[in-house]
Amino acid sequence: VYEDSEEEFAELFQSGEKYLKNALDAVACQVALDGEKLVVFNSLSWDRGGIVTLPWRKEFTDKGFYTENGTRLLSKVVEYDGIKSVDIQVPSIPALGYKTFIVRPDDGSPFPEVAHEVRFKDGVIESKYYRIQLNEQGQITSLYDKEAQREVIPEGKIANLLQAFEDRPMSFDAWDIDIYYREKEYPVDNLVKWDVLENGPDRVVLAFQWKFSDSVINQKMIVYAHHRRIDFKTDVDWNERQILLKVAFPVDVRSTKATYEIQFGNVARPTHWNTSWDYAKFETVAQKWVDLSEQDYGVSLLNDCKYGHDIKDNIMRLTLIKSGIDPDPHADQGHHQFTYSLFPHKGDWFAAQTTQAAYELNYELLAVYSNNPVGKLPAEGRLLTVDSTSTILDTVKKSEDGTELVLRFYEFGNRRDSVRVSLPETLQSVKECNLMEVDDRPVEFHENTFSFELKPYEIRTFKIK
């Protein structure tokens, strides 16, 4: 099964990346801006800016990136692990749309000033948001939130603590975790390398390498000047068996429940073991984020592909690698690549927009370089506009049986929300359907706009012509 799925996934990813590239190139080539250009796409339903990364090409030599009014964008050439690329800080990109920037010879104009720079010095990272203290093993011993004026890490505790445990379940080795795994822990603190890859002004990037038994863990810790998110981009060469790898973040937050994102919503689970039922929930599934919050402050733990969590009292942990031996004696051996992020915030998870932050981690801005002649599309555009408070446009696709555009929305905040959707062209018809895209029901619309209400955690799907 694993051999078959590995081949099929490789083919799926290869074809998916090819079709995505072709689609983005097709749009970029039609932008009505002469000469070399950078077209940045935002696939989420809210405006956002950030850093985009392009593979290095010779056309970028002695070039700069500029807005249409001539403002230079902050950019830098970086080379990690032998791969050269260029990072560009772009302003707000329209939701479900794109924005075009000019690529031209560097005119010597200065980069725009970063309002609040982030810097690393003497084991301390200072940004607008945080003062972060690291120990000699590259672990976090203090994280002081300047805006909230409070310490996030309890005194004497360590965060971003990698932990290995002996994992020998009574049965179902590849699927079960038995609670007694906690009894045998191995420290992951043999730091063999520490480098400062970037030191401001827009971000600090520190590279760590830990050695554990026969495995090597490489990690880049990224602290941004413009964002509260702290990323941990991790590459692991894993050669262990029946060893469970986790990462722990003790936080100075008191709450008897934690919130876990699930598909199309979230659920709350207790952080205590007062009953046998609570005790049985020592490992809990979640998708892109979990959160522990007081009324006015909290901490979210985001990820891009890991789904096992345990939160007991005030310690948040994410399961990274399991490495069972049955039925596959080589499960989880080899290369792993994943990112998890710490997101301290004021207010609870809803007020802090944790859901949006997790989506932005999982769906980065996409950039395309083009030097095609002028096309017919404007330099900035969007597929559609969604006005809402707590609604995510989760799916945009072609209908399975026909040529309609299918839009699927869900409410994520446990509240009632009013949604207004506008498209760039006049509508012919709007129909609501179920998840299988059948049982169509007509929906009122006016010219290029339609509106609807969503109940808490409700999912609604529409066909647009």
Secondary structure as UniProt FT lines:
FT   HELIX           2..28
FT   TURN            29..30
FT   STRAND          37..42
FT   STRAND          48..55
FT   HELIX           58..60
FT   TURN            61..62
FT   STRAND          63..66
FT   TURN            68..69
FT   STRAND          75..80
FT   TURN            81..82
FT   STRAND          83..93
FT   TURN            95..96
FT   STRAND          97..105
FT   STRAND          119..121
FT   TURN            122..123
FT   STRAND          124..126
FT   STRAND          130..134
FT   TURN            136..137
FT   STRAND          140..145
FT   TURN            146..149
FT   STRAND          150..151
FT   TURN            155..156
FT   STRAND          161..166
FT   TURN            173..175
FT   HELIX           179..183
FT   STRAND          185..187
FT   STRAND          191..199
FT   STRAND          203..212
FT   TURN            213..214
FT   STRAND          215..224
FT   STRAND          230..238
FT   STRAND          243..250
FT   STRAND          257..262
FT   TURN            263..264
FT   STRAND          265..270
FT   HELIX           276..279
FT   TURN            280..281
FT   STRAND          284..285
FT   STRAND          289..293
FT   STRAND          297..303
FT   STRAND          308..312
FT   TURN            313..314
FT   STRAND          315..321
FT   TURN            329..332
FT   STRAND          334..346
FT   TURN            349..353
FT   HELIX           354..362
FT   STRAND          366..370
FT   STRAND          380..382
FT   STRAND          385..387
FT   STRAND          391..398
FT   TURN            400..401
FT   STRAND          405..411
FT   STRAND          417..422
FT   STRAND          430..433
FT   TURN            435..436
FT   STRAND          441..442
FT   TURN            447..448
FT   STRAND          449..454
FT   TURN            456..457
FT   STRAND          459..464
//
